[in-house]
Every structure is written in C-alpha cells, then in structure tokens.
Amino acid sequence: MRSSKQQFDVLIVGGGLAGLALACALRDSRLRIGLIEQRAPTRPAGWDARVYAISPANVDFLRQIGVWKHLASERMAAIQRMEIAGDAHSRLEFSAYETGVAELGWVLESSLMACELWEGIKRQSNLTLFTPAAPAAIDIGADAASLTLADGKVLSARLLVAADGRDSWLRQAAGLAATNTDYGELGVVANFDCQHAHRGVARQWFRADGVLAWLPLAGNRLSIVWSTPEAHAHRLLSLSPDALCHHVAAAGQHTLGEFQLLTPAAAFPLRLMRVPRTYTTRLALIGDAAHGIHPLSGHGINLGFQDAKVLSALLLGTPEWQDIGDERLLARYQRERREETLLLQGVTHALQQLYRHRLPGLQTLRNLGMNVTNRLPVLKNTLVRYAIGAL
Ligand SMILES: Cc1cc2nc3c(=O)[nH]c(=O)nc-3n(C[C@H](O)[C@H](O)[C@H](O)COP(=O)(O)OP(=O)(O)OC[C@H]3O[C@@H](n4cnc5c(N)ncnc54)[C@H](O)[C@@H]3O)c2cc1C
C-alpha cells in the first residue's frame, strides 16, 4: 500500500539564513530535502536595515556552497580595520594587514544573502519547498520523524532540523530546553549616507548608554547597531531623521562628518539564549534556534553558518546504510559546535556585563585591559584570528 506521507531524508523547518545555507550545502547529495518556511524573503526598495558583518571563515563557506559569487559586489564593503574605544580613552585597534589577512570581514545586507540563497534552493533538484507553510505537530518514532503541517499535509524524514529562529517552534515541540537572559536592551539599527569616506574602518564605542557599532557599508554609507537600554532605544526611535543623524554622528565625534538618513531606524530586543542540548533523536538545532548572542561581537549568523557547515559535512560524510537521525551522529554535531558557541557567548556576555555596570574600579579595570591588549601584538593577533574564524 502506498503511504500518504511524503518522505524525505532531511526536513528543515525555517528558511532564514541558517536553514537556507544548510539546504544549499546539501545540494549535490543523494539526500531528499524538504524545507518549510512561513514566508519567502523579500528585498526592500532601498537598503535593508538588517546588515551583517560576515567573517572570512563564513565567506569561504558561502563560496564553497556557490552563493558568494552571485552576490552583488557593489552592495558589499570589506572591513580593513577595526577601532574599538572604551569609556575612558582606552583603545583597541586591529587591521587586516597586521593580522595577515586580506580583510577582517565583509558587511552586507541580510536580505541580499537570503534572496540569493532562496533563488538557489528553488532550482535545487533534490529539494521540495513548502511555503507559505508551518508545522503543527511532530511525532518522533524509532525509524522516522513525521511532521504534520498546518494545512494537514504529513511529511516524514529521517532527520528534522530546527532552523526556525530563536523562538523555535520545533525546539519547543521536541522538548529541548532553552535558558533566556533578557539584556533589557534593544539593538537599534539604521543606515546613513556619510560625508566622508569610511575607508573600510569598522568602529565601536563602549559608552555609558550602551555599545555603538558603525559598520562600513558599500560606498560612503554606514550601518549602525546601537545596543542600548530600552528607554534610550525608544528615545532614539522617536527622533526626527535630522536629529537622529546629528545624534549618531556626534556619538562618533563626527569622525565621518555629517550624516543623512538612508534607512529609518528599527529595533530588535536582545537576549542571551543558552541551549544545553542541541539535538535529540532525529532532530538537530541550528542557527538562532540553537543559540542567542548579544550583537556587540556580530557573531549571531556567523555561528549559524558554521552550524550549517558542520552539520552538512557530517550528513554528506555518512554512508548510505547509516542512519542520519542516529543520536550518536547528532551528538558529534553538538560536540563540534559546542566550544565555539559557548566561548563566544561567554566572552560577549562578559564584555556586555563589564561595560554595563557602573561599579567603582570596574571602569579602570576594563580600560586598562583594553589598552594592555592593544600593546600586546601576539594576544591581539590571536584574539582577532579567533574572532574571524582563522584559528
Ligand atoms: C540588532 C542585531 C544585529 C545583528 N548583527 C549581526 C551581525 O553583524 N553579524 C551576525 O553574524 N549576526 C548578527 N545578528 C544576528 C542575526 O540576526 C541572527 O543570528 C540571524 O538572523 C539568525 O538566522 P537564523 O536563520 O538562525 O534565524 P532567523 O533569521 O530567525 O530565521 C528563522 C526563519 O524561520 C522561519 N520560521 C520561524 N518559525 C517558523 C515556523 N513555525 N514555520 C515555518 N517557518 C518558520 C522564519 O520565517 C525565518 O525565515 C544581529 C542581530 C540583531 C538583533
């Protein structure tokens, strides 16, 4: 008797950057893939407010899966140098030249990558796309897991992958716990045209009102992420375009002259999310479904891309007779991703806390730490090489 279930090897729930990258990385395999996404990505008319700094390690990954060469180069900027300033005249500077790499990363719009990946998977012969669609129930059995969609379709697979973001429905349905720490902050993002050329310099200020990052965007443009307490974030959002431009330019000592608003400000709530177990039988978590990190180190999707890279390599390396939903294989995935995720979450959280607290003595300590690190080339080089994924 023919089964009414559509059968797959891998079912990915969530077609954000992490889920799409995983699907794309499995393109040339024998695996039958299903991808379930509630809405297709779109490109805004002007510039996307969501702009990410992508590490060289992930540029390599995007190259390897055939996506990088299709991204419009005129919409990207290379980071040649980073300048970080503490709250009492301390400084830390990194450059691609001193680190021995061509660039420290690339800055580009989230939707630029998402739409390119989306177009790619639509043409992928081993992939079936379900959109708009969402799962309504799961059932994990000994030989397969099945997923009932909200429209009643029943799909089954040897492996389910939750790539459905930080409030992951699939993670919760599978009973995998997550611990959330709310930062009480919003990440305010906006893009600007600036008077002077940024020359590929990314800047970051640890300030009394949060962490302000200026990322170089293609041309004489700039993208900011201001991670700041909610009340201040709402004040920034309520400013007129001219007042916001003046405020952001002044916060950076008018280093790049006057600003003009390119993309209105938007804000995202920030939280640390730790997920002790990123797999169970026939299910693995990737991307923001598996971890949440403060954006001050710009690592969120960089971790997500590496999850996709490691999981796809394990799946591609599994012989046909072996079960890809086997817990032992998925435990390897968790082991391979754990160290980097915990380390970056820990360091980012510690930095956020160190600068948030106003305790006497702490200001001296954190600024001393920054200045000392700046004068120790070996430590500095190690730090930056780890951060860009070159170690
Ligand atoms: C202010 C800010 C700045 C940031 N800057 C950086 C940076 O510079 N560098 C960096 O690396 N990261 C950065 N990040 C982090 C980055 O935004 C996230 O890590 C990244 O978007 C996560 O991608 P994802 O694919 O895992 O999840 P998401 O982007 O959340 O994608 C999840 C997908 O699943 C779909 N979905 C959800 N639920 C369902 C469902 N039930 N059924 C079907 N589909 C579903 C959604 O529609 C979505 O498409 C920043 C974050 C913030 C807030």
The ligand as an SDF file (V2000), in Angstrom:
LIG
                    3D

 53 58  0  0  0  0  0  0  0  0999 V2000
   20.4510   44.2140   16.0280 C   0  0  0  0  0  0  0  0  0  0  0  0
   21.0940   42.9500   15.5550 C   0  0  0  0  0  0  0  0  0  0  0  0
   22.2760   42.9880   14.8330 C   0  0  0  0  0  0  0  0  0  0  0  0
   22.8910   41.8050   14.4030 C   0  0  0  0  0  0  0  0  0  0  0  0
   24.0710   41.8710   13.7410 N   0  0  0  0  0  0  0  0  0  0  0  0
   24.7030   40.7230   13.3800 C   0  0  0  0  0  0  0  0  0  0  0  0
   25.9870   40.7390   12.7020 C   0  0  0  0  0  0  0  0  0  0  0  0
   26.5720   41.7950   12.4160 O   0  0  0  0  0  0  0  0  0  0  0  0
   26.5710   39.5630   12.3790 N   0  0  0  0  0  0  0  0  0  0  0  0
   25.9570   38.3720   12.6700 C   0  0  0  0  0  0  0  0  0  0  0  0
   26.5360   37.3010   12.3820 O   0  0  0  0  0  0  0  0  0  0  0  0
   24.7430   38.3020   13.2570 N   0  0  0  0  0  0  0  0  0  0  0  0
   24.1080   39.4470   13.6380 C   0  0  0  0  0  0  0  0  0  0  0  0
   22.8860   39.3860   14.2480 N   0  0  0  0  0  0  0  0  0  0  0  0
   22.2600   38.0750   14.4760 C   0  0  0  0  0  0  0  0  0  0  0  0
   21.4450   37.5770   13.2790 C   0  0  0  0  0  0  0  0  0  0  0  0
   20.4110   38.4890   13.0130 O   0  0  0  0  0  0  0  0  0  0  0  0
   20.8270   36.2170   13.5890 C   0  0  0  0  0  0  0  0  0  0  0  0
   21.7910   35.3760   14.1750 O   0  0  0  0  0  0  0  0  0  0  0  0
   20.3010   35.5340   12.3140 C   0  0  0  0  0  0  0  0  0  0  0  0
   19.3040   36.3090   11.6930 O   0  0  0  0  0  0  0  0  0  0  0  0
   19.7130   34.1670   12.6490 C   0  0  0  0  0  0  0  0  0  0  0  0
   19.3830   33.4850   11.4580 O   0  0  0  0  0  0  0  0  0  0  0  0
   18.5420   32.1340   11.5230 P   0  0  0  0  0  0  0  0  0  0  0  0
   18.3910   31.6900   10.1230 O   0  0  0  0  0  0  0  0  0  0  0  0
   19.1180   31.2040   12.5160 O   0  0  0  0  0  0  0  0  0  0  0  0
   17.1380   32.5690   12.1520 O   0  0  0  0  0  0  0  0  0  0  0  0
   16.0040   33.6390   11.6040 P   0  0  0  0  0  0  0  0  0  0  0  0
   16.6730   34.7030   10.8440 O   0  0  0  0  0  0  0  0  0  0  0  0
   15.2240   33.9550   12.7890 O   0  0  0  0  0  0  0  0  0  0  0  0
   15.2130   32.7190   10.5830 O   0  0  0  0  0  0  0  0  0  0  0  0
   14.2300   31.8020   11.0050 C   0  0  0  0  0  0  0  0  0  0  0  0
   13.3200   31.5010    9.8180 C   0  0  0  0  0  0  0  0  0  0  0  0
   12.3580   30.5360   10.2210 O   0  0  0  0  0  0  0  0  0  0  0  0
   11.0730   30.9310    9.7950 C   0  0  0  0  0  0  0  0  0  0  0  0
   10.1410   30.3890   10.7680 N   0  0  0  0  0  0  0  0  0  0  0  0
   10.0420   30.6570   12.0800 C   0  0  0  0  0  0  0  0  0  0  0  0
    9.0880   29.9250   12.6550 N   0  0  0  0  0  0  0  0  0  0  0  0
    8.5530   29.1630   11.6660 C   0  0  0  0  0  0  0  0  0  0  0  0
    7.5260   28.1960   11.6380 C   0  0  0  0  0  0  0  0  0  0  0  0
    6.8660   27.8500   12.7460 N   0  0  0  0  0  0  0  0  0  0  0  0
    7.2340   27.6230   10.4470 N   0  0  0  0  0  0  0  0  0  0  0  0
    7.9000   27.9610    9.3080 C   0  0  0  0  0  0  0  0  0  0  0  0
    8.9080   28.8530    9.2910 N   0  0  0  0  0  0  0  0  0  0  0  0
    9.2080   29.4470   10.4550 C   0  0  0  0  0  0  0  0  0  0  0  0
   11.1130   32.4580    9.8130 C   0  0  0  0  0  0  0  0  0  0  0  0
   10.1310   32.9990    8.9200 O   0  0  0  0  0  0  0  0  0  0  0  0
   12.5370   32.7340    9.3400 C   0  0  0  0  0  0  0  0  0  0  0  0
   12.6250   32.8200    7.9480 O   0  0  0  0  0  0  0  0  0  0  0  0
   22.2700   40.5550   14.6950 C   0  0  0  0  0  0  0  0  0  0  0  0
   21.0600   40.5120   15.3930 C   0  0  0  0  0  0  0  0  0  0  0  0
   20.4860   41.7010   15.8380 C   0  0  0  0  0  0  0  0  0  0  0  0
   19.1840   41.6490   16.6320 C   0  0  0  0  0  0  0  0  0  0  0  0
  1  2  1  0
  2  3  1  0
  2 52  2  0
  3  4  2  0
  4  5  1  0
  4 50  1  0
  5  6  2  0
  6  7  1  0
  6 13  1  0
  7  8  2  0
  7  9  1  0
  9 10  1  0
 10 11  2  0
 10 12  1  0
 12 13  2  0
 13 14  1  0
 14 15  1  0
 14 50  1  0
 15 16  1  0
 16 17  1  0
 16 18  1  0
 18 19  1  0
 18 20  1  0
 20 21  1  0
 20 22  1  0
 22 23  1  0
 23 24  1  0
 24 25  2  0
 24 26  1  0
 24 27  1  0
 27 28  1  0
 28 29  2  0
 28 30  1  0
 28 31  1  0
 31 32  1  0
 32 33  1  0
 33 34  1  0
 33 48  1  0
 34 35  1  0
 35 36  1  0
 35 46  1  0
 36 37  1  0
 36 45  1  0
 37 38  2  0
 38 39  1  0
 39 40  1  0
 39 45  2  0
 40 41  1  0
 40 42  2  0
 42 43  1  0
 43 44  2  0
 44 45  1  0
 46 47  1  0
 46 48  1  0
 48 49  1  0
 50 51  2  0
 51 52  1  0
 52 53  1  0
M  END
$$$$
